[in-house]
Amino acid sequence: MYGDERRIAASIITHQPEIMQVPLFPLRTVLYPGGPLPLRIFEARYLDMISGCLKNDEPFGVLLIRDGDETGAATTYDVGTLARISDWYQGSDGLLGITAIGEQRFRLIASERRADGLNIGEIELLPQDTDTQLPEDYKPLAHILSGVLDDLGRLYEFLERDYEDAGWVGYRFAEILPISAEQKQSCLELDPLSRLQIVRDVLDTVHGPDNSTSD
Protein backbone atom coordinates (compact mmCIF):
# COMPACT_ATOMS: atom_id res chain seq x y z
CA MET A 1 0.00 0.00 0.00
CA TYR A 2 1.03 3.57 -0.59
CA GLY A 3 1.36 5.80 2.44
CA ASP A 4 -1.87 7.68 1.59
CA GLU A 5 -3.76 4.39 1.29
CA ARG A 6 -2.49 3.18 4.68
CA ARG A 7 -3.64 6.38 6.35
CA ILE A 8 -7.05 6.18 4.68
CA ALA A 9 -7.45 2.53 5.75
CA ALA A 10 -6.47 3.38 9.32
CA SER A 11 -9.00 6.21 9.48
CA ILE A 12 -11.77 3.92 8.25
CA ILE A 13 -10.93 1.28 10.87
CA THR A 14 -10.89 3.82 13.71
CA HIS A 15 -13.85 5.80 12.28
CA GLN A 16 -11.83 9.00 12.55
CA PRO A 17 -11.83 11.62 9.77
CA GLU A 18 -8.62 11.58 7.75
CA ILE A 19 -6.97 15.01 7.81
CA MET A 20 -4.12 15.86 5.44
CA GLN A 21 -2.47 18.79 3.70
CA VAL A 22 -2.36 19.07 -0.08
CA PRO A 23 -1.57 21.75 -2.64
CA LEU A 24 -4.76 23.17 -4.15
CA PHE A 25 -5.58 23.86 -7.79
CA PRO A 26 -8.73 26.03 -8.06
CA LEU A 27 -10.35 25.54 -11.47
CA ARG A 28 -13.50 26.43 -13.36
CA THR A 29 -14.31 22.77 -13.69
CA VAL A 30 -15.41 19.99 -11.36
CA LEU A 31 -13.34 16.82 -11.09
CA TYR A 32 -15.09 13.60 -10.09
CA PRO A 33 -13.65 10.41 -8.61
CA GLY A 34 -12.49 8.16 -11.43
CA GLY A 35 -12.68 10.94 -14.01
CA PRO A 36 -9.91 12.38 -16.23
CA LEU A 37 -8.58 15.91 -15.95
CA PRO A 38 -6.41 17.26 -18.80
CA LEU A 39 -4.47 20.41 -17.93
CA ARG A 40 -1.92 22.69 -19.56
CA ILE A 41 0.45 24.16 -16.97
CA PHE A 42 2.23 27.48 -17.44
CA GLU A 43 2.26 29.28 -14.08
CA ALA A 44 5.45 28.82 -12.04
CA ARG A 45 3.54 27.98 -8.85
CA TYR A 46 1.76 25.09 -10.55
CA LEU A 47 4.84 23.89 -12.43
CA ASP A 48 6.55 23.53 -9.05
CA MET A 49 3.46 21.83 -7.63
CA ILE A 50 3.30 19.30 -10.47
CA SER A 51 7.02 18.59 -10.14
CA GLY A 52 6.60 17.85 -6.44
CA CYS A 53 3.54 15.68 -6.99
CA LEU A 54 5.35 13.62 -9.64
CA LYS A 55 8.50 13.27 -7.55
CA ASN A 56 6.68 12.15 -4.42
CA ASP A 57 3.70 10.41 -6.08
CA GLU A 58 1.34 12.68 -4.17
CA PRO A 59 -2.06 14.08 -5.17
CA PHE A 60 -3.23 17.67 -5.39
CA GLY A 61 -6.68 19.00 -4.61
CA VAL A 62 -9.08 20.34 -7.24
CA LEU A 63 -11.80 22.77 -6.16
CA LEU A 64 -14.39 24.60 -8.26
CA ILE A 65 -13.94 28.37 -8.26
CA ARG A 66 -16.91 30.21 -6.78
CA ASP A 67 -15.57 33.71 -7.38
CA GLY A 68 -12.37 34.94 -9.04
CA ASP A 69 -10.26 33.33 -11.74
CA GLU A 70 -7.71 30.57 -12.27
CA THR A 71 -4.69 32.85 -12.60
CA GLY A 72 -5.37 35.13 -9.62
CA ALA A 73 -6.98 35.07 -6.22
CA ALA A 74 -10.16 33.02 -6.02
CA THR A 75 -12.69 31.73 -3.54
CA THR A 76 -13.84 28.15 -4.00
CA TYR A 77 -16.45 25.66 -2.95
CA ASP A 78 -15.46 23.56 0.05
CA VAL A 79 -15.94 20.08 -1.45
CA GLY A 80 -13.44 18.94 -4.07
CA THR A 81 -11.59 15.89 -5.34
CA LEU A 82 -8.01 14.70 -5.02
CA ALA A 83 -6.22 14.33 -8.35
CA ARG A 84 -3.26 12.08 -9.11
CA ILE A 85 -1.15 12.59 -12.24
CA SER A 86 -1.33 9.63 -14.63
CA ASP A 87 0.49 11.09 -17.65
CA TRP A 88 2.47 14.14 -18.70
CA TYR A 89 4.06 15.54 -21.85
CA GLN A 90 5.89 18.59 -23.14
CA GLY A 91 3.87 20.33 -25.85
CA SER A 92 5.33 21.73 -29.06
CA ASP A 93 4.73 25.20 -27.61
CA GLY A 94 6.87 24.32 -24.59
CA LEU A 95 3.97 24.10 -22.15
CA LEU A 96 3.64 21.17 -19.80
CA GLY A 97 0.56 19.05 -20.32
CA ILE A 98 -0.74 16.54 -17.81
CA THR A 99 -3.62 14.17 -17.34
CA ALA A 100 -4.77 13.51 -13.79
CA ILE A 101 -7.36 11.07 -12.49
CA GLY A 102 -9.84 11.94 -9.77
CA GLU A 103 -9.53 9.97 -6.54
CA GLN A 104 -11.30 10.63 -3.25
CA ARG A 105 -13.57 13.54 -2.43
CA PHE A 106 -12.58 15.92 0.35
CA ARG A 107 -13.85 18.88 2.33
CA LEU A 108 -11.63 21.94 2.72
CA ILE A 109 -11.12 22.90 6.36
CA ALA A 110 -8.63 25.76 5.98
CA SER A 111 -6.10 27.06 3.49
CA GLU A 112 -3.13 29.37 3.36
CA ARG A 113 -1.53 31.13 0.41
CA ARG A 114 2.25 30.77 0.19
CA ALA A 115 4.58 33.52 -0.98
CA ASP A 116 4.77 31.91 -4.44
CA GLY A 117 0.98 32.08 -4.75
CA LEU A 118 0.30 28.38 -4.27
CA ASN A 119 -2.55 27.56 -1.92
CA ILE A 120 -2.05 24.76 0.60
CA GLY A 121 -5.19 23.25 2.03
CA GLU A 122 -5.92 21.35 5.19
CA ILE A 123 -8.57 18.86 4.11
CA GLU A 124 -10.78 16.14 5.51
CA LEU A 125 -11.24 13.11 3.28
CA LEU A 126 -14.90 12.29 2.76
CA PRO A 127 -16.18 8.71 2.87
CA GLN A 128 -16.12 6.99 -0.47
CA ASP A 129 -19.47 6.16 -2.05
CA THR A 130 -20.59 2.70 -1.07
CA ASP A 131 -20.82 0.32 -4.01
CA THR A 132 -24.35 0.78 -5.31
CA GLN A 133 -25.68 -1.49 -8.03
CA LEU A 134 -27.16 0.45 -10.90
CA PRO A 135 -30.96 0.12 -10.48
CA GLU A 136 -32.84 -1.59 -13.29
CA ASP A 137 -34.73 1.53 -14.32
CA TYR A 138 -31.42 3.36 -14.84
CA LYS A 139 -29.87 0.66 -17.05
CA PRO A 140 -30.73 2.59 -20.26
CA LEU A 141 -28.41 5.35 -19.01
CA ALA A 142 -25.49 2.93 -18.93
CA HIS A 143 -26.17 1.97 -22.55
CA ILE A 144 -26.23 5.62 -23.61
CA LEU A 145 -23.05 6.35 -21.66
CA SER A 146 -21.17 3.46 -23.25
CA GLY A 147 -21.77 4.84 -26.72
CA VAL A 148 -20.86 8.37 -25.72
CA LEU A 149 -17.57 7.43 -24.05
CA ASP A 150 -16.56 5.35 -27.06
CA ASP A 151 -16.85 8.51 -29.17
CA LEU A 152 -14.86 10.76 -26.84
CA GLY A 153 -11.48 9.49 -27.94
CA ARG A 154 -8.16 9.19 -26.16
CA LEU A 155 -9.15 10.89 -22.90
CA TYR A 156 -11.55 8.06 -22.06
CA GLU A 157 -9.87 5.29 -24.01
CA PHE A 158 -8.02 3.75 -21.09
CA LEU A 159 -10.35 4.83 -18.33
CA GLU A 160 -11.50 2.02 -16.06
CA ARG A 161 -15.21 1.46 -16.67
CA ASP A 162 -17.94 0.08 -14.43
CA TYR A 163 -21.36 0.38 -16.03
CA GLU A 164 -22.95 -1.63 -13.23
CA ASP A 165 -22.02 0.89 -10.53
CA ALA A 166 -24.50 3.71 -9.92
CA GLY A 167 -21.83 6.07 -8.58
CA TRP A 168 -19.53 5.61 -11.56
CA VAL A 169 -22.29 6.05 -14.14
CA GLY A 170 -23.56 9.20 -12.42
CA TYR A 171 -20.10 10.75 -12.19
CA ARG A 172 -19.33 10.14 -15.86
CA PHE A 173 -22.61 11.68 -17.00
CA ALA A 174 -22.15 14.66 -14.68
CA GLU A 175 -18.74 15.45 -16.14
CA ILE A 176 -19.82 15.29 -19.80
CA LEU A 177 -23.33 16.80 -19.70
CA PRO A 178 -23.62 20.52 -20.63
CA ILE A 179 -24.92 21.62 -17.24
CA SER A 180 -23.87 24.60 -15.15
CA ALA A 181 -20.83 24.53 -12.90
CA GLU A 182 -23.13 24.84 -9.91
CA GLN A 183 -25.09 21.75 -11.01
CA LYS A 184 -21.85 19.86 -11.52
CA GLN A 185 -20.76 20.80 -8.01
CA SER A 186 -24.08 19.58 -6.62
CA CYS A 187 -23.55 16.26 -8.39
CA LEU A 188 -20.17 15.93 -6.69
CA GLU A 189 -21.73 16.37 -3.25
CA LEU A 190 -24.79 14.13 -3.73
CA ASP A 191 -25.23 10.42 -3.10
CA PRO A 192 -25.18 8.10 -6.16
CA LEU A 193 -28.94 7.70 -6.61
CA SER A 194 -29.70 11.41 -6.19
CA ARG A 195 -26.97 12.13 -8.73
CA LEU A 196 -28.53 9.71 -11.21
CA GLN A 197 -31.92 11.37 -10.80
CA ILE A 198 -30.42 14.73 -11.78
CA VAL A 199 -28.77 13.12 -14.79
CA ARG A 200 -32.03 11.55 -15.94
CA ASP A 201 -33.93 14.82 -15.44
CA VAL A 202 -31.39 16.64 -17.61
CA LEU A 203 -31.57 14.00 -20.33
CA ASP A 204 -35.37 14.04 -20.24
CA THR A 205 -35.29 17.82 -20.68
CA VAL A 206 -33.07 17.53 -23.73
CA HIS A 207 -34.50 14.44 -25.40
CA GLY A 208 -37.82 13.84 -23.68
CA PRO A 209 -38.52 10.93 -21.32
CA ASP A 210 -37.64 7.43 -22.42
CA ASN A 211 -40.99 5.61 -22.43
CA SER A 212 -39.73 2.56 -24.23
CA THR A 213 -40.32 -0.80 -22.64
CA SER A 214 -38.61 -4.11 -23.21
CA ASP A 215 -40.44 -7.30 -24.13
One Martini backbone bead per residue (centre of mass of N, CA, C, O) as a GRO file, in nm:
protein
  215
    1MET     BB    1   0.098   0.035   0.018
    2TYR     BB    2   0.044   0.342   0.030
    3GLY     BB    3   0.051   0.591   0.249
    4ASP     BB    4  -0.234   0.703   0.193
    5GLU     BB    5  -0.381   0.426   0.214
    6ARG     BB    6  -0.308   0.366   0.509
    7ARG     BB    7  -0.447   0.614   0.633
    8ILE     BB    8  -0.730   0.557   0.527
    9ALA     BB    9  -0.764   0.277   0.657
   10ALA     BB   10  -0.724   0.371   0.950
   11SER     BB   11  -0.968   0.570   0.957
   12ILE     BB   12  -1.186   0.359   0.906
   13ILE     BB   13  -1.132   0.172   1.151
   14THR     BB   14  -1.156   0.433   1.364
   15HIS     BB   15  -1.363   0.656   1.259
   16GLN     BB   16  -1.171   0.880   1.151
   17PRO     BB   17  -1.088   1.156   1.020
   18GLU     BB   18  -0.900   1.246   0.739
   19ILE     BB   19  -0.608   1.445   0.767
   20MET     BB   20  -0.467   1.677   0.524
   21GLN     BB   21  -0.212   1.803   0.305
   22VAL     BB   22  -0.259   2.010   0.007
   23PRO     BB   23  -0.241   2.115  -0.292
   24LEU     BB   24  -0.412   2.371  -0.478
   25PHE     BB   25  -0.655   2.370  -0.771
   26PRO     BB   26  -0.824   2.611  -0.897
   27LEU     BB   27  -1.127   2.572  -1.096
   28ARG     BB   28  -1.367   2.571  -1.383
   29THR     BB   29  -1.399   2.273  -1.266
   30VAL     BB   30  -1.513   1.938  -1.217
   31LEU     BB   31  -1.397   1.672  -1.024
   32TYR     BB   32  -1.416   1.319  -1.039
   33PRO     BB   33  -1.421   1.019  -0.946
   34GLY     BB   34  -1.249   0.856  -1.213
   35GLY     BB   35  -1.171   1.112  -1.365
   36PRO     BB   36  -1.055   1.321  -1.611
   37LEU     BB   37  -0.765   1.571  -1.625
   38PRO     BB   38  -0.682   1.814  -1.840
   39LEU     BB   39  -0.366   2.003  -1.850
   40ARG     BB   40  -0.216   2.330  -1.873
   41ILE     BB   41   0.109   2.441  -1.775
   42PHE     BB   42   0.251   2.787  -1.676
   43GLU     BB   43   0.271   2.834  -1.388
   44ALA     BB   44   0.508   2.826  -1.149
   45ARG     BB   45   0.342   2.715  -0.907
   46TYR     BB   46   0.241   2.458  -1.077
   47LEU     BB   47   0.506   2.343  -1.171
   48ASP     BB   48   0.607   2.283  -0.885
   49MET     BB   49   0.372   2.106  -0.799
   50ILE     BB   50   0.398   1.886  -1.015
   51SER     BB   51   0.685   1.804  -0.948
   52GLY     BB   52   0.622   1.710  -0.657
   53CYS     BB   53   0.404   1.500  -0.725
   54LEU     BB   54   0.583   1.320  -0.903
   55LYS     BB   55   0.817   1.266  -0.705
   56ASN     BB   56   0.600   1.170  -0.454
   57ASP     BB   57   0.327   1.058  -0.530
   58GLU     BB   58   0.111   1.304  -0.515
   59PRO     BB   59  -0.159   1.484  -0.457
   60PHE     BB   60  -0.414   1.710  -0.560
   61GLY     BB   61  -0.647   1.977  -0.526
   62VAL     BB   62  -0.981   2.015  -0.652
   63LEU     BB   63  -1.158   2.328  -0.706
   64LEU     BB   64  -1.427   2.518  -0.740
   65ILE     BB   65  -1.494   2.823  -0.854
   66ARG     BB   66  -1.683   3.094  -0.725
   67ASP     BB   67  -1.459   3.335  -0.717
   68GLY     BB   68  -1.280   3.439  -0.985
   69ASP     BB   69  -0.962   3.301  -1.095
   70GLU     BB   70  -0.699   3.094  -1.207
   71THR     BB   71  -0.459   3.338  -1.197
   72GLY     BB   72  -0.576   3.423  -0.920
   73ALA     BB   73  -0.775   3.509  -0.696
   74ALA     BB   74  -0.988   3.270  -0.505
   75THR     BB   75  -1.295   3.130  -0.449
   76THR     BB   76  -1.438   2.829  -0.308
   77TYR     BB   77  -1.542   2.541  -0.272
   78ASP     BB   78  -1.525   2.280  -0.024
   79VAL     BB   79  -1.575   2.055  -0.236
   80GLY     BB   80  -1.355   1.799  -0.358
   81THR     BB   81  -1.075   1.650  -0.552
   82LEU     BB   82  -0.847   1.427  -0.588
   83ALA     BB   83  -0.533   1.430  -0.779
   84ARG     BB   84  -0.362   1.208  -1.010
   85ILE     BB   85  -0.094   1.160  -1.200
   86SER     BB   86  -0.077   0.971  -1.524
   87ASP     BB   87   0.030   1.207  -1.724
   88TRP     BB   88   0.292   1.351  -1.945
   89TYR     BB   89   0.391   1.652  -2.141
   90GLN     BB   90   0.559   1.823  -2.407
   91GLY     BB   91   0.485   2.072  -2.589
   92SER     BB   92   0.549   2.251  -2.879
   93ASP     BB   93   0.515   2.525  -2.689
   94GLY     BB   94   0.644   2.421  -2.392
   95LEU     BB   95   0.413   2.310  -2.246
   96LEU     BB   96   0.267   2.154  -1.985
   97GLY     BB   97   0.114   1.831  -1.986
   98ILE     BB   98  -0.171   1.677  -1.822
   99THR     BB   99  -0.302   1.381  -1.656
  100ALA     BB  100  -0.568   1.332  -1.432
  101ILE     BB  101  -0.711   1.146  -1.154
  102GLY     BB  102  -0.973   1.091  -0.974
  103GLU     BB  103  -1.046   1.034  -0.638
  104GLN     BB  104  -1.106   1.163  -0.350
  105ARG     BB  105  -1.306   1.322  -0.154
  106PHE     BB  106  -1.329   1.660  -0.009
  107ARG     BB  107  -1.287   1.889   0.272
  108LEU     BB  108  -1.238   2.213   0.340
  109ILE     BB  109  -1.096   2.376   0.622
  110ALA     BB  110  -0.815   2.511   0.525
  111SER     BB  111  -0.605   2.795   0.409
  112GLU     BB  112  -0.289   2.888   0.244
  113ARG     BB  113  -0.083   3.144   0.109
  114ARG     BB  114   0.191   3.154  -0.048
  115ALA     BB  115   0.442   3.344  -0.181
  116ASP     BB  116   0.400   3.188  -0.474
  117GLY     BB  117   0.060   3.138  -0.467
  118LEU     BB  118   0.020   2.877  -0.330
  119ASN     BB  119  -0.224   2.660  -0.217
  120ILE     BB  120  -0.281   2.525   0.113
  121GLY     BB  121  -0.462   2.244   0.233
  122GLU     BB  122  -0.688   2.153   0.477
  123ILE     BB  123  -0.820   1.819   0.485
  124GLU     BB  124  -1.117   1.611   0.454
  125LEU     BB  125  -1.194   1.301   0.404
  126LEU     BB  126  -1.438   1.146   0.235
  127PRO     BB  127  -1.648   0.917   0.197
  128GLN     BB  128  -1.697   0.665   0.009
  129ASP     BB  129  -1.885   0.532  -0.201
  130THR     BB  130  -2.096   0.299  -0.203
  131ASP     BB  131  -2.170   0.020  -0.349
  132THR     BB  132  -2.402   0.068  -0.627
  133GLN     BB  133  -2.634  -0.068  -0.793
  134LEU     BB  134  -2.774  -0.040  -1.086
  135PRO     BB  135  -3.072   0.027  -1.150
  136GLU     BB  136  -3.294  -0.086  -1.375
  137ASP     BB  137  -3.416   0.207  -1.458
  138TYR     BB  138  -3.094   0.296  -1.538
  139LYS     BB  139  -2.973   0.118  -1.772
  140PRO     BB  140  -3.003   0.306  -2.023
  141LEU     BB  141  -2.772   0.496  -1.935
  142ALA     BB  142  -2.537   0.299  -1.979
  143HIS     BB  143  -2.578   0.270  -2.284
  144ILE     BB  144  -2.535   0.563  -2.357
  145LEU     BB  145  -2.254   0.601  -2.226
  146SER     BB  146  -2.094   0.398  -2.392
  147GLY     BB  147  -2.123   0.550  -2.664
  148VAL     BB  148  -2.000   0.819  -2.577
  149LEU     BB  149  -1.716   0.727  -2.478
  150ASP     BB  150  -1.630   0.600  -2.754
  151ASP     BB  151  -1.636   0.910  -2.888
  152LEU     BB  152  -1.405   1.070  -2.698
  153GLY     BB  153  -1.145   0.913  -2.698
  154ARG     BB  154  -0.843   0.920  -2.535
  155LEU     BB  155  -0.939   1.017  -2.250
  156TYR     BB  156  -1.133   0.732  -2.235
  157GLU     BB  157  -0.983   0.474  -2.334
  158PHE     BB  158  -0.833   0.391  -2.033
  159LEU     BB  159  -1.075   0.392  -1.866
  160GLU     BB  160  -1.224   0.276  -1.606
  161ARG     BB  161  -1.511   0.056  -1.613
  162ASP     BB  162  -1.864   0.075  -1.451
  163TYR     BB  163  -2.190   0.008  -1.548
  164GLU     BB  164  -2.299  -0.115  -1.256
  165ASP     BB  165  -2.232   0.162  -1.120
  166ALA     BB  166  -2.391   0.433  -1.001
  167GLY     BB  167  -2.159   0.629  -0.938
  168TRP     BB  168  -2.003   0.612  -1.206
  169VAL     BB  169  -2.229   0.692  -1.402
  170GLY     BB  170  -2.292   0.968  -1.273
  171TYR     BB  171  -2.014   1.099  -1.302
  172ARG     BB  172  -1.984   1.079  -1.613
  173PHE     BB  173  -2.229   1.248  -1.682
  174ALA     BB  174  -2.160   1.507  -1.519
  175GLU     BB  175  -1.891   1.570  -1.692
  176ILE     BB  176  -2.046   1.578  -1.997
  177LEU     BB  177  -2.267   1.756  -1.935
  178PRO     BB  178  -2.440   2.068  -2.018
  179ILE     BB  179  -2.391   2.201  -1.725
  180SER     BB  180  -2.356   2.371  -1.465
  181ALA     BB  181  -2.128   2.424  -1.223
  182GLU     BB  182  -2.331   2.399  -0.991
  183GLN     BB  183  -2.445   2.122  -1.075
  184LYS     BB  184  -2.176   1.971  -1.067
  185GLN     BB  185  -2.129   2.019  -0.767
  186SER     BB  186  -2.380   1.876  -0.665
  187CYS     BB  187  -2.299   1.596  -0.780
  188LEU     BB  188  -2.051   1.563  -0.595
  189GLU     BB  189  -2.230   1.580  -0.311
  190LEU     BB  190  -2.397   1.346  -0.383
  191ASP     BB  191  -2.558   1.072  -0.407
  192PRO     BB  192  -2.591   0.837  -0.647
  193LEU     BB  193  -2.910   0.850  -0.688
  194SER     BB  194  -2.940   1.159  -0.699
  195ARG     BB  195  -2.751   1.195  -0.940
  196LEU     BB  196  -2.917   1.025  -1.143
  197GLN     BB  197  -3.170   1.199  -1.138
  198ILE     BB  198  -3.044   1.447  -1.262
  199VAL     BB  199  -2.954   1.317  -1.522
  200ARG     BB  200  -3.237   1.231  -1.620
  201ASP     BB  201  -3.364   1.512  -1.620
  202VAL     BB  202  -3.175   1.630  -1.833
  203LEU     BB  203  -3.235   1.425  -2.060
  204ASP     BB  204  -3.542   1.478  -2.069
  205THR     BB  205  -3.516   1.776  -2.154
  206VAL     BB  206  -3.369   1.717  -2.425
  207HIS     BB  207  -3.529   1.427  -2.528
  208GLY     BB  208  -3.710   1.310  -2.344
  209PRO     BB  209  -3.873   1.060  -2.228
  210ASP     BB  210  -3.824   0.713  -2.167
  211ASN     BB  211  -4.097   0.488  -2.283
  212SER     BB  212  -3.961   0.239  -2.320
  213THR     BB  213  -4.004  -0.114  -2.361
  214SER     BB  214  -3.951  -0.440  -2.274
  215ASP     BB  215  -4.017  -0.782  -2.353
   0.00000   0.00000   0.00000
